[in-house]
Amino acid sequence: MHHILTITTATLFATAMSIAIDWSSPVTAAEYTMHVSSKTFKDGQVIPKENTADGADRAPQLAWSNTPGKAQSIAICVTDPDAPAGEWWHYIAINLPGGDGELATGKWGLNDSQAKPLLGKNDFGNYAYNGPSPPAGKEHHYYFKVFALDTRFDNVDSRKLNKETFERLIGGHVLAKGKLMGIYKR
């Protein structure tokens, strides 16, 4: 009987540690209270070919609302958790203006006259949006994640901004977040 109690205690401790680790992650630190949408595709629907590597590779229109009034900036990333090598990052940006906003269809690059984001290096090695380009076979899920932050990052070198730096920077600064998921399959 004592052995079963020890296993149960160990299991509960491991579960509690797992929960603690999940809550400290910037991805799960806040509730999904922001609304993220696109005129290009609806949540859970297919991303149009034009917005993939099989088309013009243009970023879709993206909008977010219900941003907390205390937000000093917005950070955005686009990821594919179904990639064979692990989660693949298609876009990284910080320092967009706080508040509700929108990115127009295009490359979401440095020359975006409205948002002027600081772009990070995605897993393609580019400082821009690169759309879905999965291997043939199964359907992939693409998450367009928007984070409202309580700060701006004024001394960040974009050449050093990658997925690890992005997660480290926003950790502990997320006031709210939202996501939009699209699918694509070759």
Number of C-alpha atoms within 10 A of each C-alpha: 5 7 8 9 10 11 11 12 12 12 12 12 12 12 12 12 12 11 11 11 11 13 13 13 16 19 19 15 18 19 12 17 15 20 16 23 20 18 11 16 18 13 16 13 14 18 22 18 16 15 22 20 14 14 13 12 19 20 22 23 17 20 17 24 16 16 23 18 12 13 21 19 20 29 24 21 23 24 23 21 15 15 16 10 7 9 12 20 24 26 29 27 29 27 21 23 18 22 19 18 17 17 18 16 15 16 20 26 18 14 10 13 9 12 19 16 22 20 28 26 21 23 17 13 12 14 24 22 28 23 27 28 17 21 12 8 8 11 14 20 22 26 21 22 21 29 28 31 27 19 18 20 13 9 6 15 11 14 10 13 21 21 21 9 13 19 15 13 18 24 16 15 19 25 23 22 28 24 21 22 21 19 18 19 16 12
